[in-house]
Amino acid sequence: MGADGVTEIGYASTGFIVWGAALVFIMIPGLGLLYSGLSKTKHSLSVLLASMCAMAVVTVQWILFGFSLTFSDTATNGIIGDFTYAGFTNVGGQAVPAITGLIPIITFALYQLQFAAITPAIIFGSVAERFRLLPAMLFVFLWATFVYDPVAYWTWGPRGWARNLACLPAIADTTQTLCLTGSYDFAGGGPVHISSGVAGLAYAIFIGARKNRHEPHKPHNVTLVVLGTSLLWFGWYGFNGGSATASTARASMAAFVTTAAAASAGLAWLFFDYIFTQKLSAVGFCSGAVAGLVGITPASGFVAPWASIVIGALSAIACNVGIRVKERLGYDDTLDAFGLHAIGGLTGNILTGIFAQKWIGLLDATAIPGGWLDGNWIQVGYQLAGSFAIAGWSFVVSYLLLFLINLLGSIIPALKVRADEEEEDLGLDVSHLGETAYFTDAPVVNGKDSTVV
């Protein structure tokens, strides 16, 4: 311990979390490469750039006030933090045990920044090939402030209501000890996946379907799909393992069940698809792996390895079925951000309430009631309450933000949220970026490369 009695001085966990932050960061370009590979050639650079721009926008927002709204330990409303750490005031080398454990708060802030940064980037999978980048970046800033920060506080903030469902009156009473018994979410099934997936659905509904949505859609580069998925899988070791906020056996368990769930989910999707197609698809395996990684995210610090295999497989099948019915429901979720992240996150949250076990928490001396498997059946109710509250808030606020930005676009045309038909036909890369993902000798039309493949 340090001189303050609470900060670690050996720095093993501090180094571990800095390493975890770097792993989660590499997931952002990994997500962009996955989306790029899944898109048509003429739109492939725009979704990659959107991922990187989202990271940059959220980094600035996080320093200004995002971190404080998400993790301040002095707010007592249960809904959102205050401005205690705005501008990174008092964010230094000290530990704040209520939120950081024994690691310095600056280390914790760096790590959690990566979660905040990748979450809005997920949204663009639902609207690939037809969204405008400039208003999308304004949306990211506002969405991080009014959706991600509050729901992350509900889930992880020391006085968040979802984290303290069993003792809600104690949240506003600083004389009472918080029970910290409520919805389990080790690494972001709700704040990251449900919130972004549902926001993607709201975005897709608001801007409408692609012009040629009923044409067969095939990834333009399956190699990029595999590479992007591999980077996501690699980074997810830090995403889930690092959420232990210390270098402990529980962190190792979280990392182990993560890769086990991804493996089982990749296989489950592969063979489930085979029933319908009699083909073994690389894209299908990658989709399944991502579904499994999403599903295990809330459960990773609560379940045993055998349960992670079940969670991975069930998450993959739930997402596969959800994606298959989207045509009947009429929304155009281009790259299945809703189908993988919202459905996968909800499935994982529910299964966490079933398979969570006390002995997993004790790997780092954390006492938890466990889930239905340990006789704590009410945990499933807590999981449902947190999940549906996050989904409802994300959809309503996301749709409202898009409406307001698009309304502003009637005054400032650059802020119209949807690309027009000419831009969509030409491709977002050329029409919005003036660049292409690949060199081409295609002729130039009105000063723009006319590649349309």
N, C-alpha and C positions, 0 to 999 in steps of 0.2 A: 504493500500500500504506500501511497505517497504521504506527504506531510498532512494532507487534509483527511487522511484516514479512509478515503473512498476511491481515490484514483490509482489505477495500477501503475507500478513503476517498472515491471519487467518487460512491458510492451509487447508480449506475445500476442495478446488479443488485439492490441492496437494495430500491429502489423497485419494480422489476419484480416481485420475489417478493411484496412486500406487495400489489401489485395482483393478482398471481396468487391469493393467499389469498382476496381479496375475490371473485374470480370463482368459485373453488371453493365458497365459502360460499353464493353465490346458487344453486348447484346443489341445495342441501338443500331450500329451499322449492320449487324447480323439480321435484324428485323428488316432493315431497308433493303438488304440484298435478297432476302426471302420475297418481299413484296415485289421487288424489281423483277426477279425471275418469273414470278407468277403473272406479271402484267404483260400486255402487248409491248412490242419493241418501242413503239412511238411514245409510250407513256412511262417507260421503265426508269428513266432518270428522275422523273418528277417525284415518284414515291420514295426513292432513295434520298433525294435532297430533303423531302418533307421530314423524314426521320431525323436527319441531322439538324435541321432548322428547329424542330420541336425541342430537341435537347438544348440548343443554344438559348431559345426563348425561356424555357423553364429554369435554366441555370440563373439567368438574371432575376427572374421572379422569385426564385428560392432565396437568393441573397437579400432582396429587398424586403420581403415579408412572408414568403411561402413557408420557409422552415418554421418561423415563429407561429404562424397560423396552424401549422400541423402538429407541432410538438411542444409548444410552451407549456410549462408545468404550473402556471399560476392562474389560468382560466378556470372558472367553476361553472360554466354554463352547460357543459357536456356536449356541445355542438361544434365549437370551433375554438381554436386558441386565440391568444391576444398578441400584442406587438412587443412582448418582452425581449425577443431576440431579433426584432426587425433591424435590417442593415447589418446583421450578424453582431449586434451589440452583445457583449458578454459571452460570445461563442469563442472559447479559447481552449486551454489545456485542461480545464477542470472537468471532472465527471459530474453528471447530474443523475444520481442513481434512479430516480423515478422514471427517467426516459432513456438513459444511455448505459445503465449498468455501471461497470468499472472503467469503461473506455472514455477518453476525452470527448467532450461534446463536439469539437470540431471534426473529429473522426466520424462520429455518428452522423453529423450533418452531411459530410461528404458522401457517406454510404447511402443515406436516404435520398440524397439528391438524384442518384441514378434511377431510383424507383420512380420518383416524380417525373423524371425526364423521359423515360421510355413509355410511360402510361399513355400520354396523349398521342404518341407516335403510332400506337396500336390502332387508334381510331381510323387512320387513313386507309387501312385495308378495306373498310366498308365503302369508301367513296373513290377508290382509285380510278383513274382514267376520266374523271369529270370534275374534280374540285379545283378551285383556284388557290394558289399557294399563299398569296398575300393575305386575303381574309382568313385563310386557315391559320396563319400565324397569330393573328389577332384573337381568333377563337381559342387557340392553345393557351395564350396568356390568361384570358378570362376563364377558360375551363379549369385550368390549374388552380385558379383562385377560388372559384365558386363551386367546383365539384370535387376535384382531387383533394385539396387541403381539408375541407370539412369531413369527407368520408374517411380519409386516413386518420383524422383526429378521432372520429367516432370509434374507430377500430383499434388504434394503437396509442392514442393520447392517454396520459395517466388518468384523466377524468372523462374520457370519452364514454358516451352512453352505451354503445354496443359492447364495450369492454367491461361494463359494470351493470349489466342487465339485472343481476340478482340483488343489487343494492342501489337502485337509482336515487333514492333520497339522499344518500351519502355524498353524491357528486357535488352538490352545492354547499354542503356543510363541511367546512375545513377542519372541524373538531373531530369528525368521524374518520375511521380508517376505511379506506376503499377496499372492497372485496376482490376486485379484479377478476370477477367471475361473470362471464358473459359469452359472447360469440368468440370462438377460437378462429384465429387467422394468423398463422405463423409468418407468412411472407407476402400476402397480398391477393388472395383469391377475390376479395371484395373490392378494396381500394384500387387495385391495379386492373384485374381482369374483368370483373363484372361491370365496373364503372366505365371502362374504355369500350368494352363490347357493346353495352347498351347505348353509349354515346354514339358509337358507330352506326347503330341501327337508327337512332334519331337523325343523324346526319344524312344517312342514305334515304330515309323517308322524306326529309325536308327538301333535298335537292333533286330527288327523283332518279329514275333509272337511266342507265347509259342509253345512248341513241340506238345502238345495235346489241342490246343486252341478250336478245334471243339467238344471236349467232353463236356457234360453238366457240367456247373460250378455252384456249389452250395456253399454258405457260410458254413464253418465248424462249426461256433458257432454264432447263431443269437442273443443270449444273449449279446455277446460282441458287436455286431452291434448296438443293442439298447443302451447299456451302453455308447459306444463311441459317438453315436449320441446325447445322453443326455448331455454328458460332453461338446460337441461342442455347443449345444443349450445354455447351462448354460454359457459357456465362451463368447458366442456371445453378451451377455448383455454388457460385458466390451469392446468387440471388436467394436461394433457400438456406444454404449452409451458413452464410454470413448473418442471416436473420437471428441467429442465436446471440449475436453481439458479443461473442466471446469464443475463444478457441477451446471448445469443450467436446466431450463425447456426444452431446446432443447435436452440436454442429455437424459432426461426422455422420451421425444418424440421418440428419436432415438431408445431407448431400447424397448419402447412399440411397435413401428411398426415392430421391429425385430421379436418379439415373435408372433405378429399377422400374419406376412408373413409366418413364419415357420409353423404355425398352418394351414393356408389356403392351403399352398403348400403340406403339408403332406396328407391332405384330398383329394386335387385335384389329386395327384399321385395315391392314394389308389383307388379312384373310376375310374380314367382313366384306370388303369390296370385291374380293374374288368370287364370292357367292353370286354377285350380280354381273361381273364382267369377265370372269375367267382369266384375268390378267393380274400380275403382281406389279403394282405401280410404285415407282420411286416417289412421286408426288404424294401418293396415298400414305406411304410409310412416313414421310416427313410430316404430313398433316396429323397423323396419329401421334407421332412423337410430341408435337407441339401441344396437342390436346391433353396428353398425359402429363406434360410438364405444367400446364395450366391447372389441371385437376389436382395434382399433388401439392401445389403451392401453399394453399391454406393448411394442408394436413402435414406438411413435411416435418414439423417439430413435434408431432403428436402421435404418429402412427408407426407401427412396426413394419419391417421389410415385407412380410407376407401380405400385409394389408395394402401396401403400396402397389403391389402387382394387381390386386383387385381394383383399386382406385384408378390406376392407369387404364386398364382394359375397359372398365365401365365408362370412364370419361371419354375415351375414344369412340365407343359405340354411341353414346348419347350425342356427341358432336356430329358424328357421321349422319345419324338420323336427322338431326336438326338441320344440317346443310341440305339434305335431300328434299326436305319439305319446303324450302324457301321459295321455290318457284310457285308452289300452290298458294303461298301466303302473299305473294306479289311484291316483295321488297327486293331490291338489288344490292345485296351484300357482296360486292365484287370479289374480294379475296377472303371472305368468310371471317372477318374480325368478330362479328357478333356470334357466328356459328361456333367458332373455336374458343373465344375468350369469355363471352357472357355465359354460354351454355356450359363450357368446361369449368368456369369458375363457380357457377351455381352447383354443378354436380359435385365438384370437389368440396365445396363448403358443406353440403349436406352429408357427404360420406365422412367428412372429418368428425361430424357429430356422432356418427355411428362407430367409427373405428379408433377414435382417440383413446389412449391408454395412460394410466397414471405413471407407469414405470418409465415411459419415454420422457416425461417431464422431469423425473428424478435423475435423469442422466446429467442434469446441471443443477440439481437440488431445487427444482421448481415444483411445488405441489399443485397439482391440477385435479379436478374431480373426475377426469376421464370422460368418455362418451358412453353411448348406449352399450357398448361391449363390456364396459365396467359397471353397468347398472345405472348409469346417469342418463336416463332417457330424455330428460328435459333439455339436454344439450342440443338435440336436433331442433327443438323449438327455438333456442337461442340462435342457431345457425340460420334458420329460415328468416327470423326477424331481421338479423343484420343484412342478409343477402337481399331481401326484397326492399328494404328501406334504401339501400345503396342503389339498387336498380331503378327504383321509382324516382329518387332524387336526380340521378344522372340523366335519365331520359327527359324529365320535365325541364331541368335547368339547361341541358344541352340544346334542346329544341328552342327554348326561349332565347338563348344567346345567338343561335343561328338566325332566328327571326330578326333580332335587333341589328345584327351585323348586316344582314341583307337589306334591311330597311335603310340603314346608313348608305348601303350601296346604291340606292336610288338617287342619292345626292353625290356620292363619290363612286363612280362606276367601277373603279379598281377594286372596290370592296364587295362587289357581287359575288356570292359564294360559289356559283356554278359557272363553269366554262360554257361558252356558247357552242352551237353546232359546228361552226367552222373550225374553232379551236380544237374541239373534240375530234373532228375528222383529220385535221392536220397532225394532231398529237400534242399533248401537253408539253413534251420536251422542247419541241420547236416553237410552238406558239407562246409559251410562257417563259421558257428558259433561254431560248435561242441557242440551245445545244442539243446534242444527241448522245445517247449512251455509247454508240458505235460510230466509227468513221463511215461515211457513205459518199458515193459519187452522184447521188441523186440530184436532179436539177433543182434550181432555186426558183421559187415562185413568190413574187412580191417581196423579195429580199429574205425569204425564209426557205430553209431546206424542206423539200416536199416529200420526204420519206413518210410513208403511211403504213408500213408493215407492222 
